[in-house]
Amino acid sequence: MFIHPYIKDILMDLAIESKTGYIIEYEEKPISYDKIFYDKIYYPALEKAGISRKIPYTCRYTFATIAHQSGVDDKALQKLMGHTNFNITANSYIQDLDEFIYSELVKIK
């Protein structure tokens, strides 16, 4: 697994503070993506951040779109997403944002 340097220190601190060695804990136990995770951790965090309810999988779309628009190499993005080919990444996860499409349109002279 690759960890972006911007969040490495945060994750290291969470791991050090952990009682189980897992970054996300609930009642001092590692958790799985079940009702406890959603109801006690994930949805409250979204609410605190002012974000409407979304499933965690939504993050994959956001990541793929931001990575692609940031210029991450197609092959690297495919591998980061765990896909067998880039077409899966491009056709299923990278979203066309209106401002991006417009910025591409105005390139035409």
C-alpha positions, 0 to 999 in steps of 0.5 A: 500500500502506498501512503501519500506523504501529506497524510503519513504523519497523521496515520503514523500518529494514529497507529502509535496511539492505537491499542490494537495496532489498527488505525481505526478502532472502536471500543479498543477493537479493530473494526470492519466495514459493518454497522458499527463503522458506519453508524459510530465513525463514518457517518458522524465524521461526514456530518461533522465535516458538513458532507451529506451521507455517502457510501465509503466507496464514493471516495474511490470516484473522488480519488480517481478523478482528482488523481487523473486531473492532477496528472497522475500517470494512467498506468500508476493510477490503474495500479493504485486503484487495483484494476487490471487495465486503465479502461476500468479506471477511466470508464468507471471511476474518473468523473468528468467535471464541468469546469474541467470540460470547459477548460478543455473546450476553451483550448480550441482556438 
